[in-house]
Amino acid sequence: MSATAWWDGRDTYNAYFIPMSTWYRNILDDLARTYPDRIRDPVLIVRVGEQRLYRFERGLPMQHYPVSTSRFGVGNRDGSLRTPLGVHQVRRRIGDQAPLGTIFRGRRNTGEVARILNGPGERSPDDNITSRILWLDGLEEGVNRGDGIDSFQRFIYIHGTDEEGRIGRPASDGCVRMSNTDVIELFDRVPQGTLVVIVE
């Protein structure tokens, strides 16, 4: 498994695993102020510059995963193929119980299973969306919500990929790609409505 855990495997948090940096505090505090009525446990933060996704519970970092955001950089315009910044929510969860590597087209389970490519830079002819989909909905008007910039209408997902060898560096067409085992694990821990913050 490529995720790194700060959680000790039980239901109690082990202080030994808390990282020295607390870069996330301001982000979580801003969410509490701006979205006081929304569920904030768990919270996901994607750091584009690190190509990592972090999962927080009870205000503490629990795990982080390598990801792949857009090879075109960050941006919000429809057709740009860039990864949008800002606060989102998980609006739809797709693929529960599908076998690892299941291919989705138009968010529908095709019943096919992809061959997962693990070689560095190895490319799939179909660039498949695999295993699970967390479909993101932007919450910030003028940033990731509204005409021409709407993350939900742009079909921005967190999803599995058959190009696992490219995880850890920008390679997608706007979505946040994860390895298949990681996205399945994350999917099982993330309910609909979970807040997702994408930052540079």
N, C-alpha and C positions, 0 to 999 in steps of 0.2 A: 504494500500500500504506500502511495507516495505522499499521503498527508502526514504532517507533523503535529503531534498532539502535545498540548500542555496539560491535558486532563489526565488524572492518574488511573482512569479505568473504573473508578467507582462513582457514586453519586455525590461525593464531596470533592471540593476543589483542593488540590494540593499546592500550597504556596511555592513549593520548590520549582514548579513548572511555569510560574509567572515570569514573562520576559522582562528585562530591565527597562526597555522602552515603553513609554505610555503614550505614544503618538495618537492612539485611538480615543483618548479621553475627550478631546474637544469635539470629535465627531459624534460620539455617543451623547455628550451633553447637549449638542445642538439638536439632535433628534428628540431628546426629551423635552426641550423647550418648544420645538416647532411642531411636533406631532404628539402632543400629550395624551391623546385618546387612542393612539394606535399601539398595538402589541409590539413591544421592543425586545422580545426574548423568544427566539434568537434574533440576532442582527448579523447580516453579512456585509463585509466591506471588501471591495475589490480594489487593489492598489495596482494601477496600470504600470507604473514605473518599475514595480517589483515583479509583475506578472504573477501575483499571488492573490488568493481569496482567503479571507479570514472569517471564521465563525465565532461569534461571541454569545455567551449566555451569562445572565446575571451581571452584566457589565464587565465580564472577564473574557480574555481570549482563550478559546478551547482548542481550536485546530486551525491550521492553515494548509492550503493546497496550491500547488503550481497550476497556473491557468495559461490560456492564450487568448489575448484580446486582438483587436483589429490590426492587421498589417499596415493599414492606412493611418493609424493613429486614432486620436480621440476627436469626436465631433458629433453633432446632433442632426445634421441635415439629412432628409430622406434622399436616398440614392448615393450618399457619400461612402457607404460601407465602413464607416467609422464607429467606434464604440462610444456611446453617450455617457457623459458624466452626470453626477447628481444623485438625488434620492429616488429610488424606485420601490415598488412592492412586487412580490410574487403574486401575479394575478391568476395564473393557471399552472397546475402541475399535471404533467402528461407523462405516461409511461409506467405507472405503478405496476410492479410485478412482471414487467417485460424482461425477457432474458437479456443478459449482458450482451451488448453489441447489436441489439435490435435496431434496424434502420427505420427512421421516421421520415415521411415525405408529406409536406403540408400538415404536419403534426399528427399524421395518421400512421399507426403501426402497420408496416408493410408485410410483416411476418418473415422478412429476410433478416439474416444476421451478417454483419459486415466482417470482413477480414481486417483485423486491427494491425496497423502498420506502426512498428516501433523504431524503425531506423531513423537516425537524425535527418531531418529534412525530407523524409520519404513522403510522397504525395499520393493521395487517392484520386482516381479519375473522377469520382462522383462527389468527393468532399461531403461525406454523409453525416447527418445528425443522428446520433446513436444513444441508446440506453434510456435516457431520461431528458425531459425538458422542463425547465422552470422559466415560464414566459413572464418577462418583466414589463411593468406598467410604470411610466414616469409619473412622479407626483409634483414636479416643479414646473408650473406654467412658464412658458418661454425658455425653459432650459431643456426639458425632455418630455414636455407635454404641450400639445397644441398643433396647429396646422403646419405641416412640413418638417416637424421635429419630434413627432410623437413616437416614443420608444415602443409602445405597444403596437402601433400601426406599422412600425418598421420591423416588427417581428424580432426584437432583441431578446435572446434567450441566454440562459446558462444551460449548457448541454454537453453531452458526450460527443466524442469525435472518433473517426477511424484513423486519424492522423496523430496518434499519441506521441510519436517521435518528435513532433513539433511543439508539444506542450512546454511552456516555460519561456516562450518568446512570442512576439506578435505574429499571428499567422491567420487570423480569422477574417471574415467579411463583416465584422461588427459585433458579433456575439462574444460571449465568454465561454471558451471551450475548456473542458476538463477531461481527464482520463475517465474511462468508463467505470472503473471500480470506485473512483472518488466521487463522481456525480451520483452514483447510486447511493453511496453512503450519505452524501449531503442531502439528497432528495428525501431520504427517510427521516432526517432531522429537521426539515424545513417545511412548516405548514403554509398554506395559502395565507397571504397577507403579510408575510415576513418582509421587513424592510431590508433593502439592498442599496448600499451606497457605493457608487463608483467614483473614485478619486484618481488624480494623476500621481 
